């Protein structure tokens, strides 16, 4: 049961990080800072 929760949390973190990158690039198009 804990493994499923950890897997979901890791997937959500990846999705949130992608959303943050998209929002940052969309709201701040002048600053092209690619943080990998």
N, C-alpha and C positions, 0 to 999 in steps of 0.2 A: 504493500500500500504506500509506504514512504517513497519507494522508487518512482511510482507514478507521479506523486506530488512533486518530487525533485525534477522529473522530466518536464512536467508542465511549467514549473517555475523557470527552468532554463530556457524553454521555448519562449515564454512570455518576455524574459529579459532580452532575448535576441530581437523579438518583434518590437519591443519598446525602444531599443537602441536604434533600430532601423527607422522607426517613426520619428525619433528625435532628430536623426540625421536629415530626414526628409524635411521636417518642419524648419530646421535651422537653415538649410539651403534654400528653402522656399521663402522664408521671411527675411533672410539676409543674403540676397543674391550678390551683393557687392563684395562680401567677404568670402572668398573661396578657400576656406581652410578645411583640408581633408584630414580628419583625425581618424587614424586606423587603430 
